[in-house]
Amino acid sequence: MTIDIKSICFSEFKSVRDAMKVLNSSGLQILLAVNNQNKLVGTLTDGDIRRGLLKGLSLEEPINSFMNRNFRFKFENQTQQEITKYMLEKKIMRMPVLNSSKEVVDLILIEEIEKEQYKSQPVLIMAGGQGKRLRPFTENCPKPMLKIKNKPILEIVLENCISHGFHEFYISVNYLKEEIINYFDDGKKWNIKIHYLIEDKPLGTAGALYLLQKKINQPMLVINGDVLTKLNLKKFLDFHFEQQADASIAVREQKLQLQYGVVKNDGFNFIGIEEKPILKNFINTGIYIINPSIIDEIIENEYLDMPNLLMNSKINGNKICIYPLHEYWIDIGIPETLNKANKEIHDENLNKS
């Protein structure tokens, strides 16, 4: 996004009322206050104006009565990587960039950083399973290609990821792989890149990750190809970075009510009966973020399921975090959930979260 810096630089002596017109029309949510030497002396946001009004200030007063003088900025000789890291760590929405004379030369927006960050963030969709529990539907069709509202499940998963800004995809395939590869090809139809991890034999829900060793250098989103959700994938990734985790698992609370009273005891001594209690547990949703260091632990051609990989990584001292998911989620693993998804899902709404 190209920003006309001059259009958002205002003299600190201009009235706030005048500044508000530009603040409201620019869409950038910030104005930059400069002195007579054109040096940045403050920033002005909607929040600054509201705080000033609460103090009894008038909109006719100059910007310097409202502006934030303790603003954060970076010099242009600092690398883009340094600025990006600082903004993401400190959650800074707008960052003025100054030259050596403290004149504004650029304004960096966090949403532009995030857009680029997620654009390069790799995603692996696991689509190699045989879907035995969905027979006879999967006898001649790979499970991820079964249709929900006349669209393959895998396409809905893919488009959901795209809607959150992801553009670099890997799809692991094995069973009836040609149908998946022929349908999605290299991803140009969706303006993305798709690479295929071809399993010569079933490798489990994590074994295919071996094929990515030395190919990725940043955390990877991994999602099962039969899972539909409204989870905000960007927030999940933010959580992973904030926790400095080696792997993160999206989990969902499941409640199960027992049909009988549970007897509490101390050895042979009766304590009491809890009538039909509700048990609460977190279940695995099939959505993960995995660091390259964990992928490097996988042995070539070894059958490996994700729970075993994560447990082994935990034993090896890696930090594994869980991320509770409260948004819509469904695992299409049996005919009942396939029918349920067809009744519930409106794919045009799935991407909204």
Protein Blocks (a to p, Z undefined) as FASTA:
>chain_A
ZZdfklmcccfkbcfklmmmmmmmnonopacdddfkopafbdcdfklmmmmmmnopafkb
cfklmmcfkbccddfkbcfklmmmmmmmnopabdcdddfkopafbdcdfklmmmmmmmmp
ccdddfkbgolmlpcklmmocfklpceehiafklmmmmmmmmnopabdcdddfehplmmm
mmnmnolmnopacdddddfbdebjmlmmmmmgokaccdcddddfkbccfbdfklmmmmmm
mnopabdcdddddddddfbdcdddehjbcfbdcehiaddddddehiacddfklmmmpcgh
iacdfklmmmmmmmnopacdddddfbdcdddfbfklmmmmmmmpcfklmmpZZ
